[in-house]
Amino acid sequence: MARTIAEDHDQKRDAILKTAAKSFANTGFDRASMSSIASQCGISKASIYHYFASKDELLFEVLDQHMQNLVQKLSKIKQLDHSPEDYFYEIILAFLTVYSDAEDQHRTQIIAENELSKPKLEILLKRQRQVVNMVSEAIIAIRPDRFRKDNELHAITMSLFGAMNWYYMWNGRASRQSRMDYARTACDLFLNGITHY
C-alpha cells in the first residue's frame, strides 16, 4: 500500500529547506549536519530523511528552489508591457526583493555550490545562464544599436549582477522601501552609463 502524503508535507519540506539554508550559510556545508538541521527544525533525524535522501540532495534543493524562484519572477516581469527602461528597473527590483527573503540561500549558493555533483551542478548552471541571458536581453533592448551578445555585453551584465548580488553584504536588513530606492539608484547608474557608453 502506497504511503499517503501528510497535508502539511510541503510546509514541513519548505521549513527544512529554509533551516538548511541558514545552517549552510552560517556554518558551511561541510560542518552542517543532517542531525543538527533536524534538531533546529524540531524533528528527528529519521524524519528529515523522509524528505531528503542525503545532505547533498538537501543542498541541491535549497539552491534549485532559489534559482527557480528567480526565473519565475523574471519570467512574470517579462510578460508585462514595460518600456525597456522600466523593465530594466523591475528586473533589478526583483533581484533585491527575492534576496531580501533568501539571503541564506544566496550565501549558500556562493560558498557551497561547487559541493554538488556534476549533473546537479549543471542543472543549476543552466538556470543561472537563463537568468544571465534574461538580464543581457534587457540591456540589449535599451541599446539594440550598441550591444550584442559578446564579451562586452557579458562584462556589463556581470557588473550589474555584482551590484545586485552584494547589496545584502552591506545593507542586508534593508526595508523594502530601501531596496526600491537602491534599485532606482542602480538602474539610473547603469542606464546613464549604457545611454552614453
N, C-alpha and C positions, 0 to 999 in steps of 0.2 A: 504494500500500500504506500502510495507516494506521501511524503511528508508535506503537511499543509504549511503555508507561509503565514506567520503571525500578522495581525493587522498593523502593528507598529514596526514591521520589519524595516521599511525604508527609513523611518525616523531613526531607529537604532543604528542602522548602517551609516547614515549621514553623521550621526553623533560620533561614531567610531572614526570616521574619516576626518572629522574636524579635530578630534582629540589627537589622532595620529599626526596630523599636520603640525599641530602645536608642539608635540613631542619631538618630531623630526627636526623642526626649525630651532628648538631651544637646546636640544641635547645632541643633535646629529643623528644620522640614520644608524650608524654602527652602534652607538650607545643606547639608543632607544630599543626597548624590548616589547614583545607582544604581551608579556606579563604586566609590565608597567602601564602600557596603554590600556589593557583590560581593567586594571585596578583604577586608573583615572576615570574610566567610563562607568565604574561601579558594577562590572560584570566579571565573570570568571574567565580564566584563560581559555577554558574549553569553549565558552560561549563565543569568544572573539573568532575562533577558528570555524565557527558555524557560518560566519560572514565572509571571512577571508582565509584562504588556504595557507598563506605564508606572509611574512613581513614584506617580501618582495612584491607580492600581489597587492598588499595594502599600500605600499609606496606608489605603485603604478596607478591604482585607483584614485589616490589623492591627487596626483598630477594630471591624470587624464580628465578627471571631473573638472579641474581648474581650467584646463585648456578648452574643453568642450563648452564651458560656460562663456569663455571669451569669444569663441567662434560664434556661438548663438547670439550673443549681444551684438557683435559687429554685423552679423547677417541681418538682424532685425533693423538696424540703423540703415543698412544699405538699401533695404526695401522701401524706405521713406523717400519722399520727394524733397530732397535738400539741394541747395546750391552746393557747388564743390567746397566753398569755404565753410559753410555751415556743417557739411558732412565731416570735414576735417576736424572741426571743433567737437562734434558729437563723438567722434572716434576717441579723441584724447580724453574727453569726459568719461566715456565708457570704461576705458582702462583704469582711470583713477577711481571710479566708482566700484568696479569689480575688485580692485586691490584693497579698497577700504574694508571689505568683508573677507578678504583672502590673503592677508599679508603672510600668514604662516605658510600657506600653500605656495605663495610666490617665493618666499625664502627657501622653502624645501626644494623647489624647482632649481634654484641656483646652486644649492650646496649638495644635493643628493641625486640629481637627475642621472648622472653617469653611473650610479649604482645599479641601474636597471639592466636587464638582459638586452642584447642587441635587437631582437624582434620587438620588444616592448618600447625600447628607446626609439626605434624607427617610427612607431605609431605616433609617439609624442612629437618627434621632429617633423613628421608630415603635418600635424596640426599647427605646429609653430610656423612652418613655411606658409601654410594657408593664411595665418594671421598676418605675417610679414607681407605677403602679396596683397592682401586687402589694404594695408596701410600704404604700400607703394602705389597701388592703383589710385588711392585718394590723392596722393601727391601729384601723380601724372595728370589727374583731372584738373588740377589747379593750373598747371602749366604744360599742356599737351604739346606745345611747340618747343619746349625746352628739355623735358625729361623723357627718357626712355628706360626700359628695363636693362640697365647696365650697372657697372661698378659704382658710378657716381650716384645713381639713384639709390643703390643699396646702402651706400655710406650715409646719405641723408636720412633714409628710413631708419637705420640703426641708431643714428644720432637722436632721432625723436624717441625711439624706444628707451634710450639712455635717460632722457629727460623724464619719461613717464615711470620707468621701472624703479628708479632710485628715489622717487619722491617720498616713499614711505620711510626711507632711511633717516631723513631729516625732518619729516613732518607726518609721521605715520598715524598720529592720533588726530589728524585734522578733521574738522567738521565737513559735512557735505558742501556747505557754502564755500569753505576754504578751498576745497577741491575744485569746485566750479570756477572760483576765481583763478586758481592756478592753471586750470585747463584753458581759460581765456588768455592768460599771460603766455603760456607755451604756444597756443595757437597763433596769437599775434606775432610772437617772436619768429616762429617758423614761417608763417605766411609772408611777413615782410621780407624775410630772408629769401624765400622762394620767389617772391614777386620781383625782387631786384637782383636776383642772382645772375 
